[in-house]
């Protein structure tokens, strides 16, 4: 028989038992941390580099874009990010998007479903009553460690309504060096009294070398907008998407008709006296198409070299070619090309093969390519006669014949 243990002594099995419990605790802790990391990656919070690895380094100059650095490598070669620039890019992560039902925009174009970055719902200054400026391009809002900053826009799409401004903005957002507000801020026409600090806060965060943009088509026809934008910055680059003013007026009417089916006919709104052929210039659908008159106000505050006129028709026929002009105008490397587009036969409009921050094809909303009502041919001919002198003056002012009088 074993002798009894001394008084006060602990059982010999106690120490191994404590070590066993400690090992199990460590194992559970490691398992928990591993699970959290895997969940983090599956939630797409880990860094993913979508698209080509191209961009700007701190050194070097790009031909045709003075003052902008480019990554090393010749034409057609993959560009490698310098260590410092690569470190900044790796801090960009995809936000966790929330989905919200489609809401009508000022220009009548509606996205099927929109992604709403966290923390911006209900922000002021949307494209219409009750809407919000909440659409920042995926992957650019959430910058870790306070990387990037909000800047006033260096470029603005100022018009025109129903000219193709939404298409231009969505196409431009494919470029890695363009960051833009998705909805229309309407700062220089509706919310100017809220101040530039409020306006800046609507902008997405950008890194060095990236351009901040917004688009509000009503700026082009707002009398106060040129002076207000010039007061913000005389160096602001302005983009105007123009379209055959007759077709544009019909498209404008079609949008209104979809919201108010009881409105009078196009003919009765377009003419003060149809028998005499007197066009009603006071009707906004007609007034917007007097491009030469609106342009005169802008040229009092900005030199012609700071305005680029984008053809809405060519944006449909040759989106890559028109985007090439826009990228050159903005001083950007030509990244957006034919490989980014395909033509949707049903809509009769080009779509993106891959939208920014997504690997899926993306077309504009259901209103894009919406059929126009049948308009009497004589009405259209009279409108073309009315617009012809204004169009020719516009061609002279811009140095480009858009071919609307053929």
Buried (B, 14 or more C-beta within 10 A) or exposed (E): EEEEEEEEEEEEEEEEEEEEEEEEEEEEEEEEEEEEEEEEEEEBBEEEEEBEEBBBBEEEEBEEBEEBBBBEEEEEEEBBBBEEBBEBBEBBBBBEBEEBEEBBBBBBBBBEEBBBBEEBEEBEBBBEEEBBBBBBBBBBBBBEEEBBEBBBBBBBBBBBBBBBBBBBBBBBBBBBBBBBBBBBBBBBBBBBEBEEEBBBBBBBBBBEBBBBBBBBBBBBBBEEBBEBBBEBEEEBBBBBBBBBBBBBBBBBBBBBBEEEEEEEEBEEBBBBEBEEBEBBEEBBBBBBBBBBBBBEBBEEBBEEEBBBBBBBBBBBEBBBEBBBBBBBBBBBBBBBBEEBBEEBEEBEBBBBBBBBBBEEEBBBBEBBBBEEEEBEEEBBEBBBEBBEEBBBBBBEBBEEEBEBBE
